[in-house]
Amino acid sequence: MRWPRVAADIRQSVKIVLVDFHTHSTASDGAMAPAALLQRALERGVGMLAITDHDTVDGYLQARADARADALRLVPGVEFSCRWSGTTVHIVGLDMDCAHPAMREGLAQLDAARGERGELIAQRLHARGFPGALDGALAQAGDSQLGRPHFARWMVEQGHVKDVAEAFDRFLGQGKTGDVKAFWPELACAVRWIEDAGGISVVAHPCKYRFTGMKLRRLLADFVAAGGRAIEVRSGRQSSAQEQQLLRLAREFQLEISVGSDFHRDAPYAAELGVRARASDGLRGVWERW
C-alpha cells in the first residue's frame, strides 16, 4: 500500500514548468481578451507568459494592469510583421521597454502600415463587388489591431461567404485578392526596434514559412547579422523532427531558444496554452533570463 503514496509524493515534488512566449489576445487576432487569456494561463499552470499580439503591445499592457498578473511572470511581448527576401516573416520581441522611443517608433510605423494595408484590401474587395469593406472591418476590429480576420468576419456578417474559412479560401488567403503584404518594414528594422528597446528578438515559428534548409539558414544568418538573438524551437503543433532541426540550427547560429503555443483561440487542432520548458545541451532558454 505504500507504493501509490510514494508515487504520488514524487509526482507532487517534480513540477513541470510550463511557459508560453507566443500568444495572442483580442488586441490583435486572438479570440480571448487579455484578462481571459491571463486567467487561462493561470488555470493551466503557466509560470511565465508573454502576450505577443501582432504589431501592438496593448494586449500586454491590459494584462499587466490586471491584479492577477502578479501570480505569474508576465513578460512584455509583441510580434512584428516584417519583410525578408520578398517574404513576410514574423519576429517576436520579448522583455523590451514598451515606452522606449525605438519601440514607439516601430509600433507607430506598423500601425500606419496596417492602416494602409487595410485600405488596399478594401479597394481590392470593392473591385470584386464588395463595397464598404474598410468601414465594416474597422467596426469588427473595434480597439483591436486591424487585420484580415476582421475583413473575413465582416464578409460573413454581410452574407458574402458562409464562414471565415471560406473568406480566406476565396478572397483573403495567400495569393488571393486580399493578400497584401507590401507595407511591412525590413527584418533589420524590426530587430533593431526590439533590441534597442532592451528586448530580445526571436524568429517566430521558423517552420511555418516552409523554406528550404538553405533559405532558412540565409534567414538566420541575416537575423544574426541584424542583432537577433533567439529562435522558436517549439511553436504550436509541430513534429519532433522539426524541433530537432531547429535545435541544430540554434546551435549552428549560437542562438538562444524560445518556445510558445502561438495560441489564438480554442479550436480542435490548435495547441493549448503552455509549453514545457526543458533545457537542451549547450543551449540557453530565454526563460533562464527570468
C-alpha positions as CSV (number, residue, x, y, z in Angstrom):
1,M,0.0,0.0,0.0
2,R,3.0,2.3,0.4
3,W,4.0,2.5,-3.3
4,P,1.0,4.5,-4.6
5,R,1.6,7.1,-1.8
6,V,5.3,7.3,-2.7
7,A,4.5,7.7,-6.4
8,A,2.1,10.5,-5.6
9,D,4.7,12.2,-3.5
10,I,7.2,12.0,-6.3
11,R,4.7,13.5,-8.8
12,Q,4.0,16.4,-6.4
13,S,7.7,17.1,-5.9
14,V,8.6,17.1,-9.6
15,K,6.9,20.2,-11.1
16,I,6.6,20.5,-14.8
17,V,7.4,24.1,-15.6
18,L,5.1,25.5,-18.3
19,V,5.9,28.7,-20.1
20,D,4.5,30.4,-23.2
21,F,6.3,33.2,-25.0
22,H,3.9,33.4,-28.1
23,T,0.2,34.1,-27.5
24,H,-2.4,36.4,-28.9
25,S,-5.4,38.2,-27.5
26,T,-8.2,40.3,-28.9
27,A,-5.8,43.2,-29.1
28,S,-4.8,41.7,-32.4
29,D,-6.3,38.5,-33.9
30,G,-6.8,36.3,-30.8
31,A,-10.3,35.3,-29.5
32,M,-9.7,35.9,-25.8
33,A,-9.5,39.3,-24.1
34,P,-6.1,39.8,-22.3
35,A,-7.8,39.2,-18.9
36,A,-9.3,35.9,-20.1
37,L,-6.0,34.8,-21.6
38,L,-4.3,35.6,-18.3
39,Q,-6.9,33.6,-16.4
40,R,-6.5,30.6,-18.8
41,A,-2.7,30.7,-18.3
42,L,-3.1,30.6,-14.5
43,E,-5.6,27.7,-14.8
44,R,-3.1,25.8,-17.0
45,G,-0.3,26.3,-14.5
46,V,1.8,28.5,-16.8
47,G,4.5,30.2,-14.8
48,M,5.8,32.6,-17.4
49,L,3.7,34.2,-20.1
50,A,4.2,36.7,-22.9
51,I,1.2,38.1,-24.8
52,T,2.7,38.8,-28.2
53,D,0.0,40.4,-30.3
54,H,0.7,41.4,-33.9
55,D,2.3,44.8,-34.1
56,T,0.9,46.1,-30.8
57,V,1.7,45.9,-27.1
58,D,-1.9,46.7,-26.0
59,G,-2.6,43.1,-25.0
60,Y,0.4,43.0,-22.7
61,L,-0.4,46.4,-21.2
62,Q,-4.0,45.4,-20.5
63,A,-2.9,42.2,-18.8
64,R,-0.2,44.0,-16.8
65,A,-2.9,46.2,-15.3
66,D,-4.8,43.1,-14.1
67,A,-4.3,42.2,-10.4
68,R,-3.9,38.5,-11.3
69,A,-0.7,39.3,-13.3
70,D,1.3,39.1,-10.1
71,A,0.5,35.4,-9.9
72,L,2.9,34.6,-12.7
73,R,5.9,36.2,-14.6
74,L,4.3,38.3,-17.3
75,V,6.9,39.2,-19.9
76,P,6.4,42.2,-22.2
77,G,5.8,40.9,-25.8
78,V,5.0,41.8,-29.4
79,E,5.1,40.0,-32.7
80,F,6.3,42.3,-35.5
81,S,5.5,41.7,-39.2
82,C,8.4,42.4,-41.5
83,R,9.8,41.6,-44.9
84,W,12.8,39.4,-45.8
85,S,13.8,38.3,-49.2
86,G,10.4,39.2,-50.6
87,T,8.6,37.2,-47.9
88,T,6.6,38.2,-44.8
89,V,8.3,36.8,-41.7
90,H,7.4,37.4,-38.0
91,I,9.8,38.5,-35.3
92,V,8.7,38.2,-31.6
93,G,10.0,40.7,-29.2
94,L,10.3,39.8,-25.5
95,D,11.1,41.8,-22.4
96,M,11.5,45.1,-24.1
97,D,10.7,48.6,-22.7
98,C,7.3,49.3,-24.3
99,A,7.8,53.0,-23.7
100,H,11.3,53.2,-25.3
101,P,11.5,55.6,-28.3
102,A,12.6,52.8,-30.6
103,M,9.6,50.7,-29.6
104,R,7.2,53.6,-30.0
105,E,8.7,54.3,-33.5
106,G,8.3,50.7,-34.5
107,L,4.7,50.4,-33.2
108,A,3.8,53.7,-35.0
109,Q,5.2,52.5,-38.3
110,L,3.4,49.2,-38.1
111,D,0.1,50.9,-37.1
112,A,0.4,53.1,-40.2
113,A,1.3,50.1,-42.3
114,R,-1.7,48.2,-41.2
115,G,-3.9,51.2,-41.9
116,E,-2.5,51.5,-45.5
117,R,-2.8,47.7,-45.9
118,G,-6.4,47.8,-44.8
119,E,-7.3,50.5,-47.3
120,L,-5.7,48.5,-50.1
121,I,-7.5,45.3,-49.1
122,A,-10.8,47.2,-49.1
123,Q,-10.1,48.7,-52.5
124,R,-9.4,45.2,-53.9
125,L,-12.5,43.8,-52.3
126,H,-14.6,46.7,-53.7
127,A,-13.3,45.9,-57.2
128,R,-14.5,42.3,-56.7
129,G,-18.0,43.6,-55.8
130,F,-17.8,44.1,-52.0
131,P,-18.1,47.8,-51.2
132,G,-17.9,49.1,-47.7
133,A,-15.2,46.6,-46.6
134,L,-13.0,49.1,-44.7
135,D,-15.7,50.5,-42.5
136,G,-17.1,47.0,-41.9
137,A,-13.7,45.6,-40.9
138,L,-12.9,48.6,-38.7
139,A,-16.2,48.0,-36.9
140,Q,-15.3,44.4,-36.4
141,A,-11.9,45.3,-35.1
142,G,-13.0,47.9,-32.6
143,D,-10.0,48.6,-30.4
144,S,-8.0,45.7,-31.9
145,Q,-5.3,45.9,-34.5
146,L,-6.9,45.8,-37.9
147,G,-6.2,42.6,-39.8
148,R,-7.6,40.2,-42.4
149,P,-9.7,38.3,-39.9
150,H,-11.8,41.4,-39.4
151,F,-12.5,41.6,-43.1
152,A,-13.4,37.9,-43.0
153,R,-15.8,38.4,-40.2
154,W,-17.4,41.3,-42.0
155,M,-17.8,39.3,-45.1
156,V,-19.6,36.6,-43.1
157,E,-21.8,39.1,-41.4
158,Q,-22.8,40.6,-44.8
159,G,-23.6,37.1,-46.2
160,H,-20.9,37.3,-48.8
161,V,-19.4,34.0,-47.6
162,K,-20.7,31.3,-45.2
163,D,-17.8,31.4,-42.8
164,V,-14.4,32.8,-42.1
165,A,-12.7,29.8,-43.7
166,E,-14.4,30.4,-47.0
167,A,-13.5,34.1,-46.8
168,F,-9.8,33.2,-46.6
169,D,-10.0,30.4,-49.1
170,R,-11.6,32.6,-51.8
171,F,-10.6,36.2,-51.0
172,L,-8.1,36.8,-48.2
173,G,-5.7,33.8,-48.0
174,Q,-2.2,33.6,-49.5
175,G,-2.2,34.6,-53.2
176,K,-5.8,35.8,-53.1
177,T,-7.3,39.3,-53.7
178,G,-6.9,40.5,-50.1
179,D,-3.4,39.0,-49.5
180,V,-1.5,42.3,-49.1
181,K,2.0,42.3,-47.6
182,A,3.7,45.2,-49.3
183,F,3.9,47.7,-46.4
184,W,5.9,45.8,-43.7
185,P,9.4,47.1,-42.7
186,E,12.5,45.1,-43.4
187,L,13.7,42.4,-41.0
188,A,16.6,44.5,-39.7
189,C,14.3,47.3,-38.7
190,A,12.1,45.0,-36.6
191,V,15.1,43.5,-34.9
192,R,16.6,47.0,-34.2
193,W,13.4,48.3,-32.6
194,I,13.3,45.3,-30.2
195,E,17.0,45.2,-29.3
196,D,17.3,49.0,-28.9
197,A,14.4,48.9,-26.5
198,G,16.3,46.4,-24.3
199,G,14.4,43.3,-25.5
200,I,15.4,40.1,-27.1
201,S,14.3,39.4,-30.7
202,V,13.1,35.9,-31.7
203,V,12.5,34.3,-35.1
204,A,8.9,33.2,-34.8
205,H,7.6,29.7,-36.0
206,P,10.5,29.1,-38.5
207,C,8.9,26.0,-40.0
208,K,5.7,27.8,-40.8
209,Y,7.4,29.6,-43.7
210,R,8.2,26.3,-45.5
211,F,11.6,27.5,-46.5
212,T,14.2,25.1,-47.9
213,G,17.0,24.3,-45.4
214,M,19.3,26.7,-47.3
215,K,16.9,29.5,-47.3
216,L,16.2,29.1,-43.6
217,R,19.9,29.3,-43.0
218,R,20.0,32.5,-45.0
219,L,17.2,34.0,-42.9
220,L,19.0,33.1,-39.7
221,A,22.3,34.5,-41.0
222,D,20.7,37.8,-41.8
223,F,18.8,37.8,-38.5
224,V,22.0,37.3,-36.5
225,A,23.8,40.0,-38.6
226,A,20.9,42.4,-37.7
227,G,21.4,41.7,-34.0
228,G,18.8,38.9,-33.5
229,R,19.4,36.5,-30.6
230,A,16.8,33.7,-30.4
231,I,14.7,31.2,-32.3
232,E,11.5,29.5,-31.5
233,V,12.2,25.7,-31.5
234,R,8.6,24.8,-30.4
235,S,5.6,26.7,-31.7
236,G,2.1,25.3,-31.8
237,R,1.8,21.8,-33.3
238,Q,5.0,20.7,-34.9
239,S,6.8,17.4,-35.2
240,S,9.7,16.3,-33.1
241,A,11.8,16.1,-36.2
242,Q,11.2,19.8,-36.9
243,E,12.1,20.6,-33.3
244,Q,15.4,18.7,-33.6
245,Q,16.1,20.6,-36.9
246,L,15.6,23.9,-35.1
247,L,17.7,22.9,-32.2
248,R,20.5,22.1,-34.6
249,L,20.1,25.5,-36.2
250,A,20.1,27.2,-32.8
251,R,23.5,25.6,-32.1
252,E,24.9,26.4,-35.5
253,F,24.0,30.1,-35.2
254,Q,24.6,30.3,-31.5
255,L,21.0,31.4,-30.8
256,E,19.0,31.2,-27.6
257,I,15.9,29.1,-27.8
258,S,12.3,30.1,-27.1
259,V,9.0,28.2,-27.0
260,G,5.3,29.1,-27.4
261,S,1.9,27.8,-28.4
262,D,1.1,30.6,-30.8
263,F,-2.3,30.4,-29.1
264,H,-5.2,32.4,-30.8
265,R,-8.3,30.5,-29.8
266,D,-9.8,27.2,-28.7
267,A,-10.0,25.0,-31.8
268,P,-9.9,21.2,-32.4
269,Y,-6.4,21.2,-33.8
270,A,-5.0,24.2,-32.1
271,A,-2.3,24.0,-29.4
272,E,-3.3,24.7,-25.9
273,L,-1.6,27.4,-23.8
274,G,1.6,26.4,-22.1
275,V,4.8,24.6,-23.3
276,R,7.1,22.6,-21.2
277,A,10.4,24.5,-20.7
278,R,13.2,22.0,-21.0
279,A,16.9,22.5,-21.3
280,S,18.9,21.4,-24.3
281,D,22.6,20.7,-24.0
282,G,24.7,23.7,-24.9
283,L,21.7,26.0,-25.5
284,R,20.2,28.7,-23.3
285,G,16.4,29.1,-23.0
286,V,15.1,32.6,-23.0
287,W,13.2,31.7,-19.8
288,E,16.5,31.5,-17.9
289,R,16.6,35.3,-18.1
290,W,13.6,35.5,-15.7
